[in-house]
Amino acid sequence: MPSDSNVAALHAAGAHWNAGNLEGYLRLYDPEAVLHGYAGVEPGLSGIRHYYQAFWAAFPGSRLVLEDVFASGEKVACRFLLQGEHRGAFQGIAATGRQIKMPGITILEFRDGRCVRRWSYTDAVGLLIQLGAFPSR
């Protein structure tokens, strides 16, 4: 059943993320995958790799918690939480050493066991507040 194998692929990618294995994580994506909700990420695996390399440089050793995973046909949706420490430059913000928690929701569309299209929403403003780029309330 595609739903079960696609959910398994997402969980495997999460395990690779948490093990610090970027290449293993990137096996989630089709070479022509397109990500929506990721500013500046060019379509295709090269653009996706570049984005995640920069993210991992800023938040090395970050942890990904997959929550509320749902599937229907070739689509998988989940709520997630990314936790880490800001130890490298991120979007022009020098390392702060601050702990971050960034919740998000994502929908992945699969074809032949790989993600071909992904739509994500994360609390980017909340992340910038945690990094001190915006004042907190």
N, C-alpha and C positions, 0 to 999 in steps of 0.2 A: 504494500500500500504506500503510495507516494508520501502521504502525510507523515507516517511513522518514520520513514527514512529521512525526510527533510528535517524533522524535529531532531533526529539523531545527529544529522550533519551540523545543526546549530549547536547542540550540546558538545559535540566533538570540537567545534571551533572555539567554544567557550573554554574548554579544557586546555586547548593549545594556548589561548590568550593567557590563562592563569599560570601556565608553565613557562611563559616567556618565549614561546615558539612562534614568532611572527610568520614564518613560512608555512607552518602547520595551520595557523589561523587563516591565512590567505587562500588555502585550499578550498575554503567555503565558496569562493567566488569564481564564476565563469570568466574566461579571459576578456570577454566583452561586456562585463557587468557595468551597470549604471547605478550610481548612488544618488539619491535625492535627499536634500536636507543636510548636506555636507558641503559647505561653502568652498568653492574653488577646486573641488575634486573632479578631475577630468575623467570621462568615461574610460573604462578598460582597466585591466589589472595593474598597469604601470602607474596610473593616477591614484588608484586605491592604495597600492603599496607605498607610494610617496606620502600620502596622507597619514597612514598608520605609522610609518617610520618616524615622521615628525612628532606624532602624538606620543609614541613610545619614548622618544628622546626627552620629551617634556615630563612624562609621567611614567618613568621606568618602574617595572614591577607592579603596575596597577592591577587591580582585581576586577573581574567582571562577574556579576551575579545575575543569572537569568531567572526571571520570576514570571509567573503566569504565562506559560507558553501555550499557545493555541495553534491549531492547524486545520486547514480546510483545503483539500485538493493540493495544488502546488504552492500554496501560500502558508507561511508561518508568521505568526505575530507574537511578540512578547514584550513584557515590561522588563526593564533591566536597570541595574545600578552599577555604575563604574566608580571605584574607589581608588585613591592613590595619593601620592605626594608629589607636589610640583617641584621637580628637581632640575628642570631645563626650561629654556625659553619656549613660550607658547603664545602664538599670535602676537609677537612683539612684547610680551610681558616676561621680564627676567624671572628666573627661578626664585620662588618665595619660601620654599620649604614647607608650605602649608598643606595640610591634609585636605583633600577634596572628596566630595560625594556628588556625582552627577547622575540623576535619574533620567530615564528616557523610555520611549516606546518605539518599536520598529516593526516593520512588515517586510518580509523577504519573499520574493517570488522565485521559485526554483524551476529549473529545466534540467533534466538528466542528472539530478543530484547536486547541482551547483546553483548558487544564487545568481540570477541574471539581472535582477532589479531589486533595489532596496529603498524604502522610504523610512526616514527616521526623524524623530523630534526629540531633542534633549533640552534640558534646562540650561542653555548657554548663558543666559543672564545670571542665573544663580551661580554658575561656575565662575564667571568674571567677578561677581561679588566676593566669592570665597578667595579669589586671587588678589583682591584689593583693587581691582581696576575700576569698580563702581562702588560708591558708598553703600553700606548696608543701612537698613531702615533704622 
